[in-house]
Amino acid sequence: PFWAQGSSQACFWLQRSPCFTRFAMALPKSKVLLLSLLGTCGASSVSASVTSTQVQSSLEANAFSVYPGYTGDLAVSGNVQVGEDGIGTQVLSFHVEGADPQCNGSADIAGVANACGIHVHAGLSCDDAGDHYYNSNSVTEDPWKPVRYTVDGNGSASGQNVHVVTGWGIGDVDGRTMVVHDINGSRVACALLQGVQVDGMPL
């Protein structure tokens, strides 16, 4: 089975190694399909059976504000998107401006907790962001510790396809907080993760 996500006119890329099968389907808004692909790679047609109609979509954080209590000069803006690769693994892609310029890849941050981090936290508001969000019953080590950003010469920080095994599904992450840290590990910016907007409507 494969999980697919989409909107009213969605085009899915469903992966079955070693090839990709392009599967187009018109969907009601806010539906997720569990598709069971039948047939072989390269076949002229692929059958699918719909076995679930509960929605989950990709998530986005793009309204960063100063983290409560932070009094420094950093003012983070930008976009973080969170998708899913299988059950329990989130995939981050981000582009932010205004993060700590000292997080430039050459600074010695060994042993500094959360230094230059960009992490999902458990809280549902920036006033109470809580700790890193992962399922400690199934994931023994904090998977967010190594997740960091690096600021380039233009003052931007970007990352693509950053896989984080949290033990939670995308629906569990919905509404959580995305927190940006400075080189000292302090929390400097925060935004809520929400469903991606399509044509003005949330998925």
N, C-alpha and C positions, 0 to 999 in steps of 0.2 A: 504493500500500500504506500501511497504518497500523499502528503499533505499539500494542498494548493491554496493560494490566497488570491482574492481578486475583487473586482467591482462589476458594474453592470455589463461592460463589454471587456472581458479580460482575456489575455493571451498568456498561457502558462508555458513555462519551460519545465518539463518533468524529467528528472534525471534518472536514467538507468544505465550505469556504466556498461559498455564503453561509449555510449552515444547518447544524444539528447533527442527526445521526441517532442515536436511542437504540437501542443494540444490547445485548440481554441474553443471556447465555449461561452455562450451568453449566460450570465449569472444574475440572479436577483442581488440587489445591493445587500451587503452585510451577510454574505453566506460564505462558508468554507466547505470545500468538498474533500472527502476522503476518496481518492481515486485508486482503484486497483487496475493496473495496466495488464492487459492480456496481449499476447503475441510476441513477436521477436523484433529486435532492432532492425530498422530498415523496412519493416512491413508497410504495405500501402495503406493499411488502416489499423487503428488501435481501438480496442474496445475499452470501455470504462464503466464501472458501476459506482454510483453515488451511494455512500453508506452513512454520511453524516451531513448535517446542515447547520452546524453551530459555527458562528463567525470567529475568526481571529485574523487580524491584519498586521502589516508592518507598523512600526511605531517611529515617532519622530519627536525630538526636542529641539525647538528653535526659538524659544522665548527666554533667553538667559537673563537672569537678574543677579545682582550682587548677593552673595550668600549672607544670610543674617549674621551680623556681628563682625563681618569683614570690613576693615577700615583702610585697606591699602589702595593702591592706584590702578590695579588691574580691572579692566571692564571687558568681560568676555562676551562675544557675540558669535553667531554662526548656527550650524546645523549638525545634529547627530541623528543618524537613522539606525534603527535596530530591527533586524530581521531574525529569522530562525533557520537553523540547519539541522533538521532532525529534532527529536524531542529532547529538550534540556540544554540545547546549545544556542546561544544568541550570537548574532553576527553584527558587529558595529562598523559603520562607515561614518566618518566625520570630517568636517572642515570648520575650524574655528579661528577667529581673530581675537587679539587682545589677551591671549593667555600669557603665562610668564615667559618672557624672552630668555631668562636664564635656563629654561628647559630646552637647550639647543643641541643636545646630543653629546656635548663634550663635558658637561658638568658632572662632577662626582656625586652621585646620589645613592651610592651603595649604602644600604642599611637605613635609608630615610623612608619611613613608612609613608606611602601614598604620594611621594614626590612626583610631580608632573603627571598625576593620575587623572583619568577621565573614566568615571565609574558610575554604574547604576547602584543607587542606594535604596534601602528598603522602605523608606518613608513615603508617604503620599502627599507631602507638602514640603516646601523648602524650609519652613519653620521647624520642621521635625523630620529631617532627612534620614536619620538613623544610620545604621551601619551598611556595609556592602551587602548587596542582595544576592544570596545564593542559598540553596537548600543544603543545610549542614547535615541533614540526615543521609544524603546520598553523595555529597561532595565534601571530602575531608579537609582539603586545603582551600583557603580563600582564593578563588580564581581571578579576582580583580587586582591582586597585588602586582602582577607584571604588566598590567595594561596602562600604558603611558602615552603621552603625546610628545612630539618633538617640534619645536618652533623653527621655521626656516628663516632665511635672511630677509624675507619680506614681512615677517611677523605673523605668519600663518602657521597653523598646524593641521595636518590632514592624516587620515588613516583609512584604509580600505580593507574590508573582509577580515576584520579582527574577530576571531572566534573565541568565545568565552563559554566554558562549560559550567553552567550554574545549577543544573538540575531542575530548573523551572521552565515552564512553557512561556510562549510569547504573551498569552493571556494573563499570566501571573505578573509579568513585567509591566503591563499596561497600567499607566497612572503612577508609576514609581518615579523617583527623582534621579536626574542625571547631574552629577556633581563634578566640577573641575577643580583640581588642586594646583597649588603653586609649587615651587621647588622645595619648599620646606614641608610640604604635605598638608598645608592649611587649605581649608575649603574657601574658594574665592568666588565661585559662581554656581548657579543652580537653575535647572529648568525641569518641567514635568514632561514625561514621555506620554504622548497621546497618539491616537490613530492617525495615519497619514490622510491628508485631505485630498479629495478628488472632485473637481468641479464644484468646490465649495461645500461638499458633503463629506463627513467622516466615514471611513470604511468601517 
